[in-house]
Amino acid sequence: MEIVIASHNTHTVLQIREILKELPTSLTILSLFDFPGYRLPSYDPALSFAENAKVKAEHAAIALQKCCIAEQWGLILPSVPDAAFTIFLSDPGASHAQLLVGQTKKILAALAGKNEFERTAYLESCVACYEPQGKFREAVGRTEGLIADSERGKGSFEFDTIFIKHDYMKTLAELSPSVRSRISHRRKAVEKLTGFLDALSR
């Protein structure tokens, strides 16, 4: 069965592709880079992560007439009301490096002077899988931890240098790639779709 990773983000595509390859089901994995003429609908900040993931997966599945998987994720800070930090909240014209720096500084400023309990945070990934005939499944994965009071390590992705994973007491930037992959919120969400994907591929 062919499945399309409905994303134009290279990092997201590569990570989801690796996770899908490890699943015990037979899939031919494509991405939107295989369909250069197609564009996803815009992110809608009025919708939840799960709703945005579904909108993207459904739109891509109908347009491409293939089973599609889409994700929306963000960093949730329970002590900061209505704060869901994602790259979409920044200037869409900014570079990836500018987005990373801007979001990190924004979060550190929002939590300045807060205690450890108030720094509780979690990364949430909402993944939706939709096929052209209307079969649909969604899943949510979380990585729980807290926000450091300053940046630590050399990060390569949003929040790596400030998000401390519970039980490790290191920021994601200080952990090895293999550990980050194992505890990934994205991995937890995608793996929950194993049964659904396996059924579709039969």
N, C-alpha and C positions, 0 to 999 in steps of 0.2 A: 504494500500500500504506500502511496505517496502522501507525505505530509509536508506542509509549507510552514516554516517559522515566519510568522507575519511580523517582521521587524526590519527596520532599516539600520538598526544599531549593530555594528560589527561585533562588539563584545557580547551583546545579548544573543546574537545568532550563534556565535562560536560556543558559548556556554550551554545553551539549550541543545545544540547539536550534539555536544559531547554527552550530555545527560541522556538524550534519546538513544544514542548509540549503545549505551550501557543497559537499556531496558530489554527484558526478555521477549521482545516482539519484533517482527520483521517489518522494517520501515525503509522507504527510500526518502531521504531527508533533503528537502529543498528550502530555499529562503526567498525573500523578496528580491534578492540580488539576481535571482533567475527570472524575474519578471520586472525588468526596468521600467516598463510603461505604467506600472500600477503604483498608486499612492494610497496609503492608509488615511482614514478620516482623522481630523485633528483631535488632539486630546481635549476633553471637556472637563474643566476643573469642578463643574457642578455635579459630576458623577463620581461614584466611588471607584476605587481601584478595580473591583470586580466588574462593575458595569462598563468601565472603559475597556477592559480586557475583552469582554464579550462583544462589544461594539466592533472592535478591531477584528476579532476572529470571525464574526459573522459576515462583516463587510468583505473581508478578503476571501472567505470561502465561496460566497455567492459570485463575486467578481471573477475569481480564478477557477471556479468549479473544481476545487480540490479541498481536501480536509486541511484545515488551518489551525495553528496554535498561536495564541497571542498572550502577551503578559503585560501587566501594569504593576509597578512596585513603588514603594516609597518608605521613608523613615517616619515612624510614628513616635511622637513625644507626648505621653499621657499628661505630663504636668504643664504642657503648653496648650491651652484650649484651641481647638480647630487648626492645629498645626500639623500638616502632612507635607513634609519636605520631599519634593521630587525635582528632577532637573527641569520639569516643565514649568515650574513656578518662576524660573529665572528668565532673563532676556533670551528669547528664542534665537536671536542673532549672535549670541555670544559663542565663543569657542568652548570645546569640552573642558579645557584647562581653566577658563574663566568661570564656567559653571561650577566646577569642583571647588575652586577657591571661594567663590561667592557663597555657595551653600554652606560650606564648612564654617566660614566666619559668621554667617547669619545664625547658625545653630549655637556656636560657642557664645555669641553675644546674648542669645535668648536665655541661655542657662547660666550665665555669669552669676556667681554667688550662691547657686543652688546646691543643696546637699545631695548625697548619693541617691537617696530615694527619689528625689525630684529629677534626677538625671536618668531615671529608668527610660529605656527606649526599646523599640524592636523594629526590625526590618521585615516588611510584609510583601510577599509576592503573590499576586492573584493571576492565575493562568487559566485561560479558557480555550477549549478545543471545540471546533464547530465543523461539521461536514455539510456539503451542499444540500443534502436531503433533509437537513434540519436536526440531526442528532447532535446533542450538545452536552458537554460536561465541563465543570469548572472545579478548581481546587485552590486552596490557600496554604502557603507555607510561611512560617515565621522563624526568625533568628532573634532571640531575646538577649538583651544586655543592658548597657548603660553608656552614657556619653562621657568621655574623658574631659578633664578641665582644660586640656591643651592638646595640640596635635602630637601624635607619636608614630614614628615609622615613616616609611616612604610609600604613599598610596598610589594606586593606579586607577582607582575608581571612586565614585561618590561615597563619602563618609568613611572610607577605609582607615583614615588616620585618626578618627575620633570615636569610632564605635568599638566598645569593649565587649567581647562575647563573654557571657556568664561561664564560669568554670575554667576559663583560660586566663582571665585577667590581663589580656593583651589586646591591643587594638587589632582589627583585621589586617592592617598594614604590617603588623609585627608577626603575624602568623604565616606559616608556609602556604604556598598555593594549594597543596593537597589537603591541608586542614580546612582552608577557606572553602574549598569545593565540597568537602564532606558535610560542613555545617551550613551550607548555603540555603537561604530561604527559597531561592529559585529551585534548587534541587528538590527540596521537600515538597514543593507544590507540583512540579512536573512528575515526580515519582508516584504521586497519588493518582495520576491519570493512567497508570500502567494497565489496569484491567480494562478500562474503556478503550484504549488504543489497541489492546490485544483483541478485543471483541470486534472492533472495526476492521482489523486486518485479516480476519478469518473469512 
